[in-house]
Amino acid sequence: MTGAERSVGFIGLGNMGAPMALRLLEWPGGLVVCDMRPEAVQPFTEGGATAVGSATEVAERCGVVSIAVLNDDQVRTVVSGPDGILQTAEPGTVIAVHSTISDRTATELAAECAEHGVEFVDAPISGGAPAAQRGALAIMVGGSEAAFTTVREPFSRFGSLIVHAGEVGAGTRMKLARNLLHFIAFTAASEAQRLAEAAGLDIRELGKVVRHSDKHTGGPGAIMLRDTTAAVAEDDFWFPILTHVRDLGEKDLSLALELGQRLGVELPLADQALGGLGDGLGVGRGAIAKEQW
C-alpha cells in the first residue's frame, strides 16, 4: 500500500488543528479524526471523514497520525497513555506532533516510539490559522529522512514550506528560535508605540505603516540569509551590504533614543539594539555605537 493510500489521522481539532485537518479531507486514503468535542468533529464527518473516540482507534486505521493538542502532558497522553497511539500502532507508523513542546519531550517520546518500531517527528508550524486555511503554513520537521519522506505529501496539503530541520527535536528548536524573534519583535513594537504615543502620533497609523513596509522589506527575516553568525570578512559579498544596514540602523536608533530622552520615554530595547546591532550583523560596531556605548 502506498503512502497516499494509507489513511491519515488527526487528533486535536482546535483553532489550529481544525483548519489543518480540513485540508486533508480529500486525502486519497481517507481522513480519521479524533476530538473530545462532538461539535468539533461534526464538520469533518459531514465532509466524509471517519470519527473515532480515542487515539488508539486512530492508530488502528492510519499510517500517519498528526497531533495538535495543547501541551507536553497532552502529547504524552495521546502518544503513550493507556488509550494512546502506541497501544495499537503498527511498526512503520509515523507520529507527527504539531504542538510546540519541549525538544526534550520530543526526543524522549521518539525513543519510546522506536521501541515499538514507530517513527516520531516533531513538526511545529508557523503562520497561524489563516495560513492553515490557505494551505500556506511553514512546517519545521525533526526526524529521520524516511519519516520526513513519509509525511511530506500529507503535510503539503496544509503547508507550502516544509523544512527538514534535522533529527528529532530539531523542528522544535527551530520553532523556538523563530518565536524568540516573533515575541521580541512584539516587545519592540510596544516600545515603538510608547515613543510614538509620547510624540503625539496616532499609533494605529504607525501600525499601518509597519505592516505595509514589512510586506515589501520582509521585516527581520530580510537579513537572515547567511549560513553562519560568524564575523563577516571585509572581502565578503555581504560586508558592504550589512555595513550599510548597520550604519542606517545605528543612525536611526540614535535619533529615536534622543527623541525618547526629550520626551521622557525609556527605550531599553532600542538602547540594547544600538550597542548590539553591528556585532549581531557580523560587521562590528559603527562609529555611532562606539561613541555612545
C-alpha positions as a Markdown table, in Angstrom:
| # | Residue | x | y | z |
|---|---|---|---|---|
| 1 | Met | 0.0 | 0.0 | 0.0 |
| 2 | Thr | 1.5 | 3.4 | -1.0 |
| 3 | Gly | 1.7 | 6.3 | 1.4 |
| 4 | Ala | -1.2 | 8.1 | -0.4 |
| 5 | Glu | -3.4 | 5.0 | 0.0 |
| 6 | Arg | -3.0 | 4.9 | 3.8 |
| 7 | Ser | -5.4 | 6.8 | 5.9 |
| 8 | Val | -4.1 | 9.9 | 7.8 |
| 9 | Gly | -5.2 | 10.6 | 11.3 |
| 10 | Phe | -5.6 | 13.9 | 13.0 |
| 11 | Ile | -6.0 | 14.3 | 16.8 |
| 12 | Gly | -7.0 | 17.7 | 18.2 |
| 13 | Leu | -9.4 | 19.9 | 16.2 |
| 14 | Gly | -8.9 | 23.2 | 17.9 |
| 15 | Asn | -8.1 | 26.6 | 16.5 |
| 16 | Met | -5.0 | 25.3 | 14.6 |
| 17 | Gly | -5.8 | 21.6 | 14.2 |
| 18 | Ala | -9.2 | 22.1 | 12.6 |
| 19 | Pro | -8.1 | 24.2 | 9.6 |
| 20 | Met | -5.1 | 21.9 | 9.1 |
| 21 | Ala | -7.3 | 18.8 | 9.2 |
| 22 | Leu | -9.8 | 20.3 | 6.8 |
| 23 | Arg | -7.1 | 20.5 | 4.2 |
| 24 | Leu | -6.8 | 16.7 | 4.5 |
| 25 | Leu | -10.5 | 15.8 | 3.7 |
| 26 | Glu | -9.6 | 15.0 | 0.2 |
| 27 | Trp | -6.7 | 12.8 | 1.1 |
| 28 | Pro | -6.9 | 9.7 | -1.2 |
| 29 | Gly | -6.6 | 7.2 | 1.7 |
| 30 | Gly | -9.2 | 8.9 | 3.8 |
| 31 | Leu | -9.0 | 11.0 | 7.0 |
| 32 | Val | -9.7 | 9.8 | 10.5 |
| 33 | Val | -10.3 | 12.4 | 13.2 |
| 34 | Cys | -10.5 | 12.4 | 17.0 |
| 35 | Asp | -11.5 | 15.2 | 19.4 |
| 36 | Met | -13.4 | 15.0 | 22.6 |
| 37 | Arg | -15.9 | 17.7 | 21.5 |
| 38 | Pro | -18.7 | 16.4 | 19.2 |
| 39 | Glu | -19.2 | 19.9 | 17.7 |
| 40 | Ala | -15.5 | 19.9 | 16.6 |
| 41 | Val | -15.8 | 16.6 | 14.9 |
| 42 | Gln | -19.1 | 17.3 | 13.1 |
| 43 | Pro | -17.8 | 19.3 | 10.1 |
| 44 | Phe | -15.3 | 16.5 | 9.4 |
| 45 | Thr | -17.9 | 13.7 | 9.4 |
| 46 | Glu | -20.1 | 15.8 | 7.2 |
| 47 | Gly | -17.2 | 16.2 | 4.8 |
| 48 | Gly | -16.6 | 12.4 | 4.6 |
| 49 | Ala | -14.0 | 11.8 | 7.4 |
| 50 | Thr | -14.2 | 9.0 | 9.9 |
| 51 | Ala | -14.5 | 10.0 | 13.5 |
| 52 | Val | -13.3 | 7.8 | 16.3 |
| 53 | Gly | -13.3 | 8.1 | 20.1 |
| 54 | Ser | -9.7 | 7.5 | 21.0 |
| 55 | Ala | -6.1 | 7.8 | 19.9 |
| 56 | Thr | -5.9 | 4.0 | 20.0 |
| 57 | Glu | -8.6 | 3.8 | 17.3 |
| 58 | Val | -6.9 | 6.4 | 15.2 |
| 59 | Ala | -3.7 | 4.4 | 15.2 |
| 60 | Glu | -5.5 | 1.2 | 14.2 |
| 61 | Arg | -6.5 | 2.8 | 11.0 |
| 62 | Cys | -3.7 | 5.2 | 10.0 |
| 63 | Gly | -0.1 | 5.2 | 8.8 |
| 64 | Val | 0.5 | 8.8 | 9.7 |
| 65 | Val | -1.1 | 10.4 | 12.7 |
| 66 | Ser | -0.9 | 14.2 | 13.3 |
| 67 | Ile | -1.3 | 15.6 | 16.7 |
| 68 | Ala | -2.3 | 19.2 | 17.5 |
| 69 | Val | -3.1 | 19.4 | 21.2 |
| 70 | Leu | -2.2 | 22.0 | 23.9 |
| 71 | Asn | 0.9 | 20.9 | 25.7 |
| 72 | Asp | 3.5 | 18.3 | 26.6 |
| 73 | Asp | 1.3 | 16.4 | 29.0 |
| 74 | Gln | -1.4 | 16.1 | 26.5 |
| 75 | Val | 1.0 | 15.0 | 23.8 |
| 76 | Arg | 2.4 | 12.3 | 26.1 |
| 77 | Thr | -1.1 | 11.0 | 26.9 |
| 78 | Val | -2.0 | 10.9 | 23.3 |
| 79 | Val | 1.2 | 9.1 | 22.3 |
| 80 | Ser | 1.9 | 6.7 | 25.1 |
| 81 | Gly | -1.1 | 6.8 | 27.5 |
| 82 | Pro | -3.4 | 3.9 | 28.3 |
| 83 | Asp | -5.5 | 4.8 | 25.2 |
| 84 | Gly | -2.6 | 6.2 | 23.3 |
| 85 | Ile | -1.3 | 5.6 | 19.8 |
| 86 | Leu | 1.4 | 3.2 | 20.8 |
| 87 | Gln | -1.1 | 0.7 | 22.1 |
| 88 | Thr | -2.2 | -0.2 | 18.6 |
| 89 | Ala | 0.2 | 1.5 | 16.1 |
| 90 | Glu | 1.8 | -0.8 | 13.6 |
| 91 | Pro | 5.6 | -0.7 | 13.0 |
| 92 | Gly | 6.3 | 1.9 | 10.4 |
| 93 | Thr | 3.6 | 4.3 | 11.6 |
| 94 | Val | 4.7 | 7.9 | 11.8 |
| 95 | Ile | 3.5 | 10.1 | 14.6 |
| 96 | Ala | 3.8 | 13.8 | 13.9 |
| 97 | Val | 3.4 | 16.4 | 16.7 |
| 98 | His | 2.5 | 19.9 | 15.5 |
| 99 | Ser | 2.1 | 21.3 | 19.1 |
| 100 | Thr | 5.0 | 23.4 | 20.3 |
| 101 | Ile | 6.5 | 21.2 | 23.0 |
| 102 | Ser | 9.9 | 20.8 | 24.7 |
| 103 | Asp | 12.6 | 19.4 | 22.5 |
| 104 | Arg | 13.4 | 17.0 | 25.3 |
| 105 | Thr | 9.9 | 15.7 | 25.3 |
| 106 | Ala | 10.2 | 15.1 | 21.6 |
| 107 | Thr | 13.4 | 13.1 | 22.0 |
| 108 | Glu | 12.0 | 11.1 | 24.9 |
| 109 | Leu | 8.9 | 10.2 | 23.0 |
| 110 | Ala | 10.9 | 9.3 | 19.9 |
| 111 | Ala | 12.9 | 6.8 | 22.0 |
| 112 | Glu | 9.7 | 5.3 | 23.3 |
| 113 | Cys | 8.2 | 5.1 | 19.8 |
| 114 | Ala | 11.3 | 3.4 | 18.5 |
| 115 | Glu | 10.8 | 0.5 | 20.9 |
| 116 | His | 7.6 | -0.1 | 19.0 |
| 117 | Gly | 9.1 | 0.3 | 15.6 |
| 118 | Val | 7.2 | 3.6 | 15.2 |
| 119 | Glu | 8.7 | 6.8 | 13.8 |
| 120 | Phe | 8.2 | 10.1 | 15.7 |
| 121 | Val | 8.6 | 13.6 | 14.2 |
| 122 | Asp | 8.3 | 16.9 | 15.9 |
| 123 | Ala | 6.7 | 19.2 | 13.3 |
| 124 | Pro | 5.7 | 22.5 | 14.8 |
| 125 | Ile | 4.1 | 25.1 | 12.5 |
| 126 | Ser | 4.3 | 28.8 | 11.8 |
| 127 | Gly | 1.8 | 31.1 | 10.1 |
| 128 | Gly | -1.3 | 30.8 | 12.3 |
| 129 | Ala | -4.9 | 29.7 | 11.4 |
| 130 | Pro | -5.1 | 32.0 | 8.3 |
| 131 | Ala | -2.1 | 30.3 | 6.7 |
| 132 | Ala | -3.5 | 26.8 | 7.6 |
| 133 | Gln | -6.8 | 27.7 | 5.9 |
| 134 | Arg | -4.8 | 28.6 | 2.7 |
| 135 | Gly | -2.5 | 25.6 | 2.9 |
| 136 | Ala | 0.4 | 28.0 | 3.4 |
| 137 | Leu | 1.9 | 27.0 | 6.8 |
| 138 | Ala | 5.6 | 26.7 | 7.4 |
| 139 | Ile | 6.3 | 23.3 | 8.9 |
| 140 | Met | 9.7 | 22.6 | 10.7 |
| 141 | Val | 10.3 | 18.8 | 10.8 |
| 142 | Gly | 12.6 | 17.0 | 13.2 |
| 143 | Gly | 13.0 | 13.3 | 12.4 |
| 144 | Ser | 14.6 | 10.7 | 10.2 |
| 145 | Glu | 14.9 | 11.1 | 6.5 |
| 146 | Ala | 12.5 | 8.2 | 6.0 |
| 147 | Ala | 9.9 | 9.7 | 8.3 |
| 148 | Phe | 10.3 | 13.1 | 6.6 |
| 149 | Thr | 9.7 | 11.5 | 3.2 |
| 150 | Thr | 6.5 | 9.8 | 4.5 |
| 151 | Val | 5.0 | 13.0 | 6.0 |
| 152 | Arg | 5.9 | 15.4 | 3.2 |
| 153 | Glu | 3.0 | 14.6 | 1.0 |
| 154 | Pro | 0.2 | 14.9 | 3.6 |
| 155 | Phe | 1.9 | 17.9 | 5.1 |
| 156 | Ser | 1.9 | 19.6 | 1.7 |
| 157 | Arg | -1.9 | 19.8 | 2.0 |
| 158 | Phe | -1.7 | 22.4 | 4.8 |
| 159 | Gly | 1.9 | 23.7 | 4.4 |
| 160 | Ser | 3.6 | 25.5 | 1.5 |
| 161 | Leu | 7.1 | 25.4 | 3.1 |
| 162 | Ile | 8.2 | 22.1 | 4.7 |
| 163 | Val | 11.7 | 22.2 | 6.1 |
| 164 | His | 13.6 | 19.1 | 7.3 |
| 165 | Ala | 15.4 | 20.8 | 10.3 |
| 166 | Gly | 17.3 | 17.7 | 11.3 |
| 167 | Glu | 17.0 | 14.9 | 13.8 |
| 168 | Val | 14.1 | 14.6 | 16.3 |
| 169 | Gly | 13.9 | 17.8 | 18.4 |
| 170 | Ala | 15.4 | 20.0 | 15.7 |
| 171 | Gly | 12.0 | 21.0 | 14.4 |
| 172 | Thr | 11.0 | 22.3 | 17.9 |
| 173 | Arg | 14.4 | 24.1 | 18.3 |
| 174 | Met | 13.8 | 25.9 | 15.0 |
| 175 | Lys | 10.3 | 26.8 | 16.1 |
| 176 | Leu | 11.6 | 28.2 | 19.4 |
| 177 | Ala | 14.2 | 30.3 | 17.6 |
| 178 | Arg | 11.6 | 31.6 | 15.2 |
| 179 | Asn | 9.2 | 32.5 | 18.1 |
| 180 | Leu | 12.1 | 34.1 | 20.0 |
| 181 | Leu | 12.3 | 36.6 | 17.2 |
| 182 | His | 8.5 | 36.9 | 17.0 |
| 183 | Phe | 7.9 | 37.8 | 20.6 |
| 184 | Ile | 10.9 | 40.0 | 21.0 |
| 185 | Ala | 9.6 | 41.9 | 17.9 |
| 186 | Phe | 6.2 | 42.3 | 19.7 |
| 187 | Thr | 8.0 | 43.8 | 22.7 |
| 188 | Ala | 9.9 | 46.1 | 20.4 |
| 189 | Ala | 6.6 | 47.1 | 18.7 |
| 190 | Ser | 5.3 | 48.0 | 22.2 |
| 191 | Glu | 8.3 | 50.2 | 22.8 |
| 192 | Ala | 7.9 | 51.9 | 19.4 |
| 193 | Gln | 4.2 | 52.6 | 20.2 |
| 194 | Arg | 5.2 | 54.2 | 23.5 |
| 195 | Leu | 7.6 | 56.5 | 21.7 |
| 196 | Ala | 5.1 | 57.4 | 19.0 |
| 197 | Glu | 2.3 | 58.0 | 21.5 |
| 198 | Ala | 4.5 | 60.3 | 23.6 |
| 199 | Ala | 5.3 | 62.2 | 20.4 |
| 200 | Gly | 1.6 | 62.8 | 19.8 |
| 201 | Leu | 1.2 | 60.4 | 16.9 |
| 202 | Asp | -1.7 | 58.1 | 16.1 |
| 203 | Ile | -0.2 | 54.6 | 16.8 |
| 204 | Arg | -2.9 | 52.9 | 14.7 |
| 205 | Glu | -1.4 | 54.8 | 11.7 |
| 206 | Leu | 2.0 | 53.7 | 12.8 |
| 207 | Gly | 0.8 | 50.1 | 12.7 |
| 208 | Lys | -0.4 | 50.6 | 9.2 |
| 209 | Val | 3.0 | 51.9 | 8.1 |
| 210 | Val | 4.8 | 49.0 | 9.8 |
| 211 | Arg | 2.6 | 46.3 | 8.2 |
| 212 | His | 2.8 | 48.0 | 4.8 |
| 213 | Ser | 6.6 | 48.4 | 4.8 |
| 214 | Asp | 7.2 | 44.9 | 6.2 |
| 215 | Lys | 5.3 | 43.4 | 3.2 |
| 216 | His | 7.9 | 44.9 | 1.0 |
| 217 | Thr | 11.1 | 44.6 | 3.1 |
| 218 | Gly | 10.4 | 41.2 | 4.6 |
| 219 | Gly | 10.9 | 42.5 | 8.2 |
| 220 | Pro | 13.7 | 41.0 | 10.3 |
| 221 | Gly | 13.8 | 37.9 | 8.1 |
| 222 | Ala | 15.3 | 40.0 | 5.3 |
| 223 | Ile | 18.8 | 39.9 | 7.0 |
| 224 | Met | 18.6 | 36.1 | 7.7 |
| 225 | Leu | 20.3 | 35.0 | 4.6 |
| 226 | Arg | 23.8 | 33.9 | 5.7 |
| 227 | Asp | 24.7 | 30.3 | 6.7 |
| 228 | Thr | 26.7 | 31.4 | 9.8 |
| 229 | Thr | 26.6 | 34.1 | 12.5 |
| 230 | Ala | 30.5 | 34.4 | 12.4 |
| 231 | Ala | 32.1 | 37.8 | 11.7 |
| 232 | Val | 32.0 | 38.8 | 8.1 |
| 233 | Ala | 35.3 | 39.3 | 6.3 |
| 234 | Glu | 35.8 | 42.6 | 4.6 |
| 235 | Asp | 36.2 | 40.9 | 1.2 |
| 236 | Asp | 32.9 | 39.0 | 1.7 |
| 237 | Phe | 30.0 | 39.8 | -0.6 |
| 238 | Trp | 27.8 | 40.6 | 2.5 |
| 239 | Phe | 30.2 | 43.0 | 4.1 |
| 240 | Pro | 29.2 | 46.2 | 2.3 |
| 241 | Ile | 25.5 | 45.3 | 2.4 |
| 242 | Leu | 25.5 | 44.6 | 6.2 |
| 243 | Thr | 27.7 | 47.5 | 7.0 |
| 244 | His | 25.2 | 49.8 | 5.2 |
| 245 | Val | 22.4 | 48.2 | 7.2 |
| 246 | Arg | 24.4 | 48.8 | 10.5 |
| 247 | Asp | 25.1 | 52.4 | 9.7 |
| 248 | Leu | 21.5 | 53.2 | 8.8 |
| 249 | Gly | 20.3 | 51.3 | 11.9 |
| 250 | Glu | 22.7 | 53.0 | 14.3 |
| 251 | Lys | 21.8 | 56.4 | 12.9 |
| 252 | Asp | 18.0 | 55.8 | 13.3 |
| 253 | Leu | 18.3 | 54.1 | 16.7 |
| 254 | Ser | 20.4 | 57.0 | 17.9 |
| 255 | Leu | 17.8 | 59.5 | 16.7 |
| 256 | Ala | 15.0 | 57.5 | 18.3 |
| 257 | Leu | 16.9 | 57.4 | 21.6 |
| 258 | Glu | 17.5 | 61.1 | 21.5 |
| 259 | Leu | 13.8 | 61.7 | 20.9 |
| 260 | Gly | 12.9 | 59.4 | 23.7 |
| 261 | Gln | 15.2 | 61.3 | 26.1 |
| 262 | Arg | 13.5 | 64.6 | 25.2 |
| 263 | Leu | 10.0 | 63.0 | 25.7 |
| 264 | Gly | 10.9 | 61.2 | 28.9 |
| 265 | Val | 10.3 | 57.7 | 27.4 |
| 266 | Glu | 12.6 | 54.9 | 28.3 |
| 267 | Leu | 13.7 | 52.7 | 25.3 |
| 268 | Pro | 15.7 | 49.8 | 26.7 |
| 269 | Leu | 15.4 | 47.6 | 23.7 |
| 270 | Ala | 16.5 | 50.4 | 21.4 |
| 271 | Asp | 19.5 | 51.1 | 23.6 |
| 272 | Gln | 20.5 | 47.5 | 23.6 |
| 273 | Ala | 20.0 | 47.3 | 19.8 |
| 274 | Leu | 22.3 | 50.3 | 19.3 |
| 275 | Gly | 25.0 | 48.5 | 21.2 |
| 276 | Gly | 24.5 | 45.1 | 19.6 |
| 277 | Leu | 23.3 | 45.7 | 16.0 |
| 278 | Gly | 26.7 | 45.8 | 14.3 |
| 279 | Asp | 28.1 | 42.8 | 16.2 |
| 280 | Gly | 24.9 | 40.9 | 15.6 |
| 281 | Leu | 25.2 | 41.6 | 11.9 |
| 282 | Gly | 28.8 | 40.3 | 12.0 |
| 283 | Val | 30.4 | 43.6 | 10.9 |
| 284 | Gly | 31.2 | 45.2 | 14.3 |
| 285 | Arg | 30.0 | 48.4 | 15.9 |
| 286 | Gly | 29.9 | 51.5 | 13.8 |
| 287 | Ala | 31.1 | 55.0 | 14.7 |
| 288 | Ile | 27.8 | 56.0 | 16.4 |
| 289 | Ala | 27.6 | 52.9 | 18.6 |
| 290 | Lys | 31.3 | 53.2 | 19.5 |
| 291 | Glu | 30.7 | 56.8 | 20.6 |
| 292 | Gln | 27.5 | 56.1 | 22.6 |
| 293 | Trp | 28.5 | 52.7 | 24.1 |
